[in-house]
Structure formats: structure tokens, C-alpha cells
């Protein structure tokens, strides 16, 4: 059985804690590997190596850093298929979806190659007589990323590319459910010429996370995961004096107005609701049908569900793979039962799909109609292939529904009315908005992040916010006086 270790000091390092966790192939239900789970002492050793490397990497020129990141980008583009196959084997998403994940991560690496421009400061000549003032940005030192199982390559790339390009050493704690992608990225960074210790992988569970949050040499922590854990990461990390960006859960709504193009809305709901078996923080989980479009929209979505083929992500023609674990599959199935018991109409029941494979952690596409805001299928983040339809009478009711929800990650509106769309983007309380786009994940030169319980901290992730998060500003006030011109002045300095 494959044994997955850590990556410390530019090489694989077997764990010494004596603790290991299982890694499964979700499509078969069989254990495929064991992964070492780091102790606090192992985390401390890894951070010490990273700290030593950070001092040297900070001194590397911007052109040197950019060259390494660009080489990494070239290697990643050439071998994207390898990484996609690793993702499918441990997460279960279909190969095409895994390839899309790698492509979106690659965009962030491409953004980071422009670090010489992105790190430019400002300069003011003659701010006072003979005095110049200028600003610079400098790296933090050692920073950490704690990443989720649903995007084992893309989310680490959101973090590490920017952190490394700006001169930091980066310590990654990937999900223990699918850790192989992180080790693959570590080998690629080494091949690209990144000095040993600048990119580190420590596999582990809560013990490793807590050790990173408490370690005095970790200057900042980036996290993506559920809201309860995001809150814990933020509160614990900031209590230890760290800069923290913690992206939490979501309940993404897709509002469909009566004038929307019906087929486009139905296709979008299917694609955004059931892609990756619903295991996306930007998945559409609630369709808000406004007025008379509700009946035809539900019918159009239901008519498309039989076309969704469920199976192993490596099989040709498969649209939706398994869930990450048996426990998670059963949890999602429990929400379907809870929704039915609360009065929701079960239009399609993924627990009873005829074509589900006998082995593996599979669940079919589920569609619930007449869902109300009091039901747990509405209030909770299910993170599975369950699409709920809430019916409202007016646009105003739809916006109020979204704004009253505790989450504010992503939201979409489908309409042909430009005025309604513009009003919606102005009024809605969410960090990412799609207009006839169901999954509005920003391109790499913008930043990703939600509002309300979907984000803890002040900074969104990657893009311009990522540059600011992984650096800190310094302002220099400079004077080069001529000999014999100085004088004692106890007054407060003024600009003259």
C-alpha cells in the first residue's frame, strides 16, 4: 500500500509520530494509501527548516523569484494531466473536472509570475525640502496554508504561488483525505529550482493544525473550509498574533427571474449544482424561482437529471463521481430524508438512483422543490448533489432571502433585464456575484472571497488581495543633507 509522507527541506520525510490516516479511492471504497499524521514536534521541525530558507529566499531578486515561478508554471502546464489523474484517484471528481481545477490553479501561478510589477511601491520626491518619501512591500517570513479536500490542487495554488513569489516560505497542511496532490506540487517546485525549505508539506489532522496556529514563527495563515472550522482558525490564529484569512462555508443562491432564458437557467442549475457531486464551496445549492417561472424551471431541471451519468471519474462519459467518504455520503443522504420529512417535494431522490455503482461512495442527483427557509436542507451547507428550489413571488423577496442568509459567498441572477441585474449587484450581500454566470469564481487578477459567515478576516484570497496579505508595507522618509546645514529643532516635524 502506498505510504504518503511529508516534504521538508526539499525532500520526502517519513513521519515519526507513529500516527497514520487512511486514504481511500472514493470510486471503489477501498483504502489506497496511508498518510503520516504529523505531531506538534514534527511541525516545529518543519517550520524551523522553512524559517531558515525564508531568510535566503527573501534576499533573492524579484527576477530570480519570477523565473522560478515561471518555470513552475511551464512544468505545471506540461504535466497537468498527471496532476488531474491524482486528484481523481483520491477525491473522485471526473477527470475533466480535475483538469479544470488544475487550469484555474495555473491561472494563479501565471498571475504570480508578474511579481516584479505587483510588488512595486510608490515614490514622492521633495515631500519636504530635501526630503523624499517612498513605500515598499516586504514578505512576512513563514506563512502557512490549510486547505480542503474538495480542491486539493487549486486551493494550494491560490496560496503558495503568491506567497512564494512575494518572498515568503510556505508551509502547506493539505487535507488528509487526499494529500498526494500536495506532494506532487512539492516535487514540481523543486524541479523548477525553488530552494529547499521554501515549500513544505506537513500532513496531519487537528494536532498539526493547532501546532501551526500556535507556532510563533508562522506569521500568517490562509484557510479554506467549513464555517465552524474557519471561525476556529481565525480566532485561534489571531489570538496568537497572526494575520489570518479564513474562508468558510456557503449556501449559494441562484435567482431566476421570470424573463430568464429557461433552457440556459436549467442547464446552469444542473452544471453548478451537481458538478463535483456538489462538493464545491461555490456550488449552487439553492435555486430561487421567482413568480411564474417556477413550474417550468423545475420541470426543465427534472427533465435533465436522467442525463447525468454517475460513476468512477476515470470512466469515459461519466458526469458525476462519488463523494469523498462513506460518512459524508451518509450525512448528505440524511439531509434528503430530513427535507422530505419537513415537507419538501422530492422530485428526484439520489438515494434511489437506478444506475449507482454498487461499490464506492456514490449518491445520485437529488432535486427538492417547495423548500422553505426553516428546513435544514436550506439552512445547512450540505456539500453534496442536492439542489433545493425555493419559490418566491417577487424580485424583492428573492433578494431579501439571499441577504437574510448567514452565508455570503457567491450568488447568481439569471435574467435578460440589464436594469434588474445592475440593481441586484448593488443590493445583494455577497462577495462574488454572477450575472447569467452560475459559478462566479473570479479570474486570477481579481480576488476570491465572500461576506458574512463565509469569510473571517479582512482579506480575500489570491490576486491583488493575496499580494497585500503575504506582504507588509514599509514607508521610508529620506534626507541627504549637505554638510553643515543641520540644526537642532525640538518641534514636531513639518513638511516645508
Protein Blocks (a to p, Z undefined) as FASTA:
>chain_A
ZZddddeehiacddfkopacddddfknopafbdcddddfklmmmmmmmmmmmmmmmmmpc
fklmmmmmmmmmmmmmmmmmmmmmmmmmmnopafklmmmmmmmmmmmmmmmmmmmmmmpc
cddehkbghiacddddddfbiacddddfklmmlmmmmmmmmmmmnopacdddddfklmml
mmmmmmmmmmnopaehjaccddddfklmmmmmmpmklmbdcddddfklmmmmmmmmmmno
pacdddddddddddddfkbcfklmmmmmmmmmmgghhpafkbcfbdcdehjllmmmmmmm
mmmmmmpccddfkbghiabdcdfbfklmmmmmmmmmmmmmnopacfbafklgfklcfbdj
dddddddehiafkbmklmpcfkpabdcddddfbfklmmmmmmmpmbdfbdcdddfbfklm
mmmmmmpccfbdcehiablcdcfklccddehjlbgcjbdeehjllmmmmpccdddddddd
dehiaccdfbdcddZZ
